Amino acid sequence: MTVGHILRTLGRMTFGNLASRIYLGVVAGSVLALEVAVHGFGNGDYGFGLVYPMLLTSPAFFLVAPLFPWTDAAWAPYLTIALAALLQSLAIGALVRLVRRLSSSGPGQVVG
């Protein structure tokens, strides 16, 4: 297995199925809605607005958050949410792949 093959497989599992794409779209939509609400209708205060994207990316968010401690930089929470969403999408893709593999093997057959 080459590095290119591994990266291609990870890319397919992260972006190559409908469930992962829908999940990433929902997370991106929640972040976009947050930005529109804060900058379009609010006074620039996020308050509890970031809680929704955090909850959409949990439990991966709580695994990624300690790796990137939030500073005063405005981009830090978005980086954490983006990485957590990609990790979660990879997990969804792996689950879809497992379900497809199990369903294609037929009932009573051992997958191996």
Buried (B, 14 or more C-beta within 10 A) or exposed (E): EEEEEEEEBBEEBBBBBEEBBEBBEEBBEBBEEBEEEBEEEEEEEBEEBBEBBBEBBEEBBEBBBEEEEEEEEEEEBBEBBBBBBBBBBBBBBBBBBEEEEEEEEEEEEEEE
